[in-house]
């Protein structure tokens, strides 16, 4: 009996050790998981629908902010494919970001509605002011047409029309925008409207890090997004539902820096000059973000030149060197 007791004790110890090993292995796997989780108010895990984030690299370690003398409050340059950070200046600082917010407006619209769906322009949308594609109350346009007005000429009227059409109200749509941040694994952005306009006594902010992530997700997931932001000129013909629209893309460097394919500029007095840019040359793809700059065009050129040079690529841009 004594022998049997010892055998049982040894067996029980082995079982306990094995169980403990499995438990700690599982906990380690959770900690090392490439898919981050965010705890919600109801203590439920929200699985992040995004695997790409800017990350430190040997390229980051080899540079200093003094490598580029930028006036921008924040700047970030990232390898589009690997996420490796090439240049970083205060990329996690929360700042107003003006119309670059419309990248998320477009993303929510593409996730939530068909391109052929018609949206009616409300009095609120037609009168929102500032940048506009010149919509009139009662006009009806497809989501596709509104997205061109949103991204090419930064139409605030298009932003509100999309928000009201998709969400039922702009406030409901903004809630969708903020909820999407959770599934993207981002926590340093807050939206208060769909346009990026400043509002009194309300904070609206993002970071270069978050904007690069949102831009990458949108550019990667939706070919129509890539098509729209890279379009230089788009004409919407007159129909019985709306007048004609002649839209020219206002994104800096799209026609002057080889390889630039859009994405979105922005400006308000609070935000300063902002710009999110995608560019590719000789097989290398980059995403650049500049916030709070006094010269977003010139500084994005410097940033892209710096980034491509890290891969031995020299980009000739005579239209910028005049």
WOQUI-V275293 format. One line per field, one symbol per residue. psi: psi as a letter, one per 30 degrees, with the letter a starting at -180 (. if undefined). Layout:
psi: ???
This chain:
psi: eeeeeeeeeeeeeeeeeeeeeeeeeeeeeeegkfjlkkklfggkkjkkhkgkkkllleeeffllffekikfkekkkkkjeefgkkekkjhfgkklkgbffffeeeeeeeeffllffkkkkkleeefgfabklghkkkfkklleeeeeeeefeghjeeeeeeeeeeefeleeeeeeeeeeeeeffgkggkkkflffgkkkkgkkklaleeeeeeeeeeeeeejeeeeeeffkekkkjlkafflllkjkkkgkkfegfjkfkhldkllkleefaklkkkkkkkhfkkkkkkkkhlfieeeeeeeeeeeeeffggkkkkifffg.
